[in-house]
Amino acid sequence: MKKKSNLKLIYKNSENCQIFFNKNIFLKKNITQILKPITKKNPVFVFVDKNLHQKMNLKLYCKKLEKELGAEVFSIKGGEQVKSLSYFKKYIDRIFSSGVTANSFIIAIGGGTIIDLAGYISSVIYRGINFISIPTTLLASADAAISCKNALNLRGGKNQIGSYALPKYVFIETTYIYNFLPSRYFWDGYAEIIKHGIGHSKKLLDHLKLNKSKYLKKKVIKNLNEIEDNEFKEDITKVLKLAIKSKVDLFNEKNNELQPVYHFGHTIGHAIEIATKHKCLHGEAITIGMLIALEISIKKNKLNKGILILSRKLFKKYNLPITLDKKIFNKKIFLKAMHKDKKYFNKKNYFILMNRLFKISNKLISIDENYYLNLLKKYIV
Ligand SMILES: NC(=O)c1ccc[n+]([C@@H]2O[C@H](COP(=O)([O-])OP(=O)(O)OC[C@H]3O[C@@H](n4cnc5c(N)ncnc54)[C@H](O)[C@@H]3O)[C@@H](O)[C@H]2O)c1
């Protein structure tokens, strides 16, 4: 019998999420064959990133979904702007006027932003309808699609409204995704992967450290020859499997969505995203957030300095910038965003810190504004 390529994620012992790799779901003939037995005759709503729609010629593919699944397809340009109340209202209205039922399915095909919007909508309709996630960026495949969290942004903040809910299925297609994703977005996905490596997974960290694939030396992933291309796809599948497995283990072990590792580097990171009007991408912002959290951990938790050196090396190896262009950074907006952080209490920001390699503490530590601002200064050039 053919081995099933899936990893399970279990939520509160009652819900299951199955993660499949490389089922060639983007092949026109496969899409309905795979999805029809899942969605059956229930109403289906598809959120697809318009950028992909054009690049990957998904038009035909969506037509097939409309025809054979009776799906209603919403083609939306992906990006942070979609994680908003106005998009939420627009699409929830359309879904209700089309006749949604408690057995309906929402399918998201896109990066983390489309997945966050569609996931959030699916989690609040009748307190949760079926959700299927088909991530198309490295970041979404490694993290957003399998995190069990969804969120929208309010003005001047990040992820203030959200819910915890698991997708029923996740389909990860490495081949198709990376033929189209711009290189900067590709490397951006490595930030969360490195976080999981240093945060809790020795296997993943060892792979990231020892990986000698040739594509790592190319800042722009283009014109790979056949050998490089095969090596690239093989490696990405391996990295993703290791990253997701580490997350599945963590998730199932504690059966708790409030894992501190998720938040590591995100306090500063989210505020940087906002202070740069998202010119600094999510992964790039949390890279600097993690470096600062590591520096604070050395001071407050006596963390071994070697971990900061190792992390810096990894960020460089995976082509993540470790400085921020001062031209795109606004300090006033940064501080405002810090004050809207989820861990801001009694006029103080609280941070998630590291105790030692593979051990991120769940104790919140308050850090003075001047202290983190001074550290941040070094990273703005
Ligand atoms: N829910 C979670 O747990 C979680 C975890 C991590 C990040 N996030 C969120 O995810 C978002 C970032 O995700 P992202 O980096 O995927 O961003 P994104 O959705 O904005 O996608 C990045 C860009 O690439 C385009 N794109 C997507 N797939 C493509 C492809 N295959 N080929 C070419 N272009 C493609 C998009 O249109 C967009 O312009 C942030 O909002 C972040 O907060 C959520």
The ligand as an SDF file (V2000), in Angstrom:
LIG
                    3D

 44 48  0  0  0  0  0  0  0  0999 V2000
   -1.6030   32.6220   11.8450 N   0  0  0  0  0  0  0  0  0  0  0  0
   -0.3480   32.4600   12.1960 C   0  0  0  0  0  0  0  0  0  0  0  0
   -0.0350   31.7160   13.0860 O   0  0  0  0  0  0  0  0  0  0  0  0
    0.7370   33.1960   11.4900 C   0  0  0  0  0  0  0  0  0  0  0  0
    2.0610   32.7620   11.6330 C   0  0  0  0  0  0  0  0  0  0  0  0
    3.0460   33.4530   10.9430 C   0  0  0  0  0  0  0  0  0  0  0  0
    2.7070   34.5380   10.1540 C   0  0  0  0  0  0  0  0  0  0  0  0
    1.4080   34.9100   10.0460 N   0  0  0  0  0  0  0  0  0  0  0  0
    1.0150   36.0440    9.2100 C   0  0  0  0  0  0  0  0  0  0  0  0
    1.3070   35.7480    7.8530 O   0  0  0  0  0  0  0  0  0  0  0  0
    1.4950   36.9720    7.1570 C   0  0  0  0  0  0  0  0  0  0  0  0
    2.7160   36.8450    6.2810 C   0  0  0  0  0  0  0  0  0  0  0  0
    2.5480   35.7620    5.4100 O   0  0  0  0  0  0  0  0  0  0  0  0
    3.2310   35.7130    3.9700 P   0  0  0  0  0  0  0  0  0  0  0  0
    4.6600   36.0610    4.0820 O   0  0  0  0  0  0  0  0  0  0  0  0
    2.8530   34.4280    3.3540 O   0  0  0  0  0  0  0  0  0  0  0  0
    2.5840   36.9920    3.2620 O   0  0  0  0  0  0  0  0  0  0  0  0
    1.5330   37.2760    2.0920 P   0  0  0  0  0  0  0  0  0  0  0  0
    0.2960   36.4990    2.2250 O   0  0  0  0  0  0  0  0  0  0  0  0
    1.4180   38.7480    2.0880 O   0  0  0  0  0  0  0  0  0  0  0  0
    2.3000   36.7950    0.7890 O   0  0  0  0  0  0  0  0  0  0  0  0
    3.4580   37.4620    0.4000 C   0  0  0  0  0  0  0  0  0  0  0  0
    3.3520   38.0260   -1.0330 C   0  0  0  0  0  0  0  0  0  0  0  0
    3.5840   36.9810   -1.9660 O   0  0  0  0  0  0  0  0  0  0  0  0
    2.4760   36.8210   -2.8560 C   0  0  0  0  0  0  0  0  0  0  0  0
    2.4200   35.3730   -3.0660 N   0  0  0  0  0  0  0  0  0  0  0  0
    1.8870   34.4290   -2.2670 C   0  0  0  0  0  0  0  0  0  0  0  0
    2.1810   33.2110   -2.7380 N   0  0  0  0  0  0  0  0  0  0  0  0
    2.9150   33.3860   -3.8610 C   0  0  0  0  0  0  0  0  0  0  0  0
    3.5060   32.5010   -4.8230 C   0  0  0  0  0  0  0  0  0  0  0  0
    3.4600   31.1730   -4.6990 N   0  0  0  0  0  0  0  0  0  0  0  0
    4.1440   33.0260   -5.8700 N   0  0  0  0  0  0  0  0  0  0  0  0
    4.2390   34.3680   -6.0230 C   0  0  0  0  0  0  0  0  0  0  0  0
    3.7160   35.2620   -5.1600 N   0  0  0  0  0  0  0  0  0  0  0  0
    3.0620   34.7560   -4.0870 C   0  0  0  0  0  0  0  0  0  0  0  0
    1.3220   37.4720   -2.1540 C   0  0  0  0  0  0  0  0  0  0  0  0
    0.3660   37.9530   -3.0580 O   0  0  0  0  0  0  0  0  0  0  0  0
    2.0030   38.6070   -1.4010 C   0  0  0  0  0  0  0  0  0  0  0  0
    2.2110   39.6960   -2.2590 O   0  0  0  0  0  0  0  0  0  0  0  0
    1.6100   38.0660    8.1860 C   0  0  0  0  0  0  0  0  0  0  0  0
    0.4150   38.8000    8.2400 O   0  0  0  0  0  0  0  0  0  0  0  0
    1.7980   37.3020    9.4850 C   0  0  0  0  0  0  0  0  0  0  0  0
    1.2970   37.9980   10.5990 O   0  0  0  0  0  0  0  0  0  0  0  0
    0.4170   34.2570   10.6720 C   0  0  0  0  0  0  0  0  0  0  0  0
  1  2  1  0
  2  3  2  0
  2  4  1  0
  4  5  1  0
  4 44  2  0
  5  6  2  0
  6  7  1  0
  7  8  2  0
  8  9  1  0
  8 44  1  0
  9 10  1  0
  9 42  1  0
 10 11  1  0
 11 12  1  0
 11 40  1  0
 12 13  1  0
 13 14  1  0
 14 15  2  0
 14 16  1  0
 14 17  1  0
 17 18  1  0
 18 19  2  0
 18 20  1  0
 18 21  1  0
 21 22  1  0
 22 23  1  0
 23 24  1  0
 23 38  1  0
 24 25  1  0
 25 26  1  0
 25 36  1  0
 26 27  1  0
 26 35  1  0
 27 28  2  0
 28 29  1  0
 29 30  1  0
 29 35  2  0
 30 31  1  0
 30 32  2  0
 32 33  1  0
 33 34  2  0
 34 35  1  0
 36 37  1  0
 36 38  1  0
 38 39  1  0
 40 41  1  0
 40 42  1  0
 42 43  1  0
M  CHG  2   8   1  16  -1
M  END
$$$$
